[in-house]
Amino acid sequence: MTEKNLLANPSKNRTPRHRAREFALQGLYQWLLNNEDAATVVNHIRAAHGFDKADGDHFSVLLYGTIKDSVALRGSIAPLIDRNIAELSPIEHGILLIGAFELKNNTEIPYRVVINEAVELAKSFGGIDGHKYVNGVLDKLAAQFRADEVAGNKRG
């Protein structure tokens, strides 16, 4: 297999920031399954093939920030989902954490971009309809974290 065949969406033109989100998701997956500390996860992911094409700074902010704020982020997500957070697949769980973190902390990124990026991650790595679930949850969360921005888009 060539490197192109190993990528989730080989035909898509992935930006360094999107790659950072992909690697952050891989790191969160590792953290969720193995309960390793953030520094160990970061070192492992930074050594991965292709990491040099990712936005390393955004990756670090996403991974460290999401892990550090995971309890509060889960608290924000929990009322919006139809099951216990522990019942989510690790992929959906990680994507929702990343999306929630970006909605809450990266207000310079439009909420629609945050949601779209999360949906793309879910299409690439999640289950068959996982992207629809992620979209619905993050859309509700955007209305909480970015009420003015969401209201402005609905008026315009």
JOLIN-V852545 format. One record per pair of residues at least 12 apart in sequence whose C-alpha atoms are under 6 Angstrom apart, sorted by the first residue. I is the first residue (numbers start at 0). J is the second residue. D is the distance in Angstrom with one decimal. If there is no record, write none. Layout:
i=(I/I)
j=(J/J)
d=(D/D)
This chain:
i=(7/15/15/15/16/18/19/19/19/23/23/24/26/27/28/65/90/98/103/118)
j=(123/52/53/54/54/53/53/54/58/58/62/93/40/93/89/100/125/117/144/130)
d=(5.4/5.8/4.2/4.8/5.2/4.9/4.9/5.3/4.6/5.7/5.4/5.9/5.8/5.7/5.9/5.9/5.9/6.0/5.8/4.9)
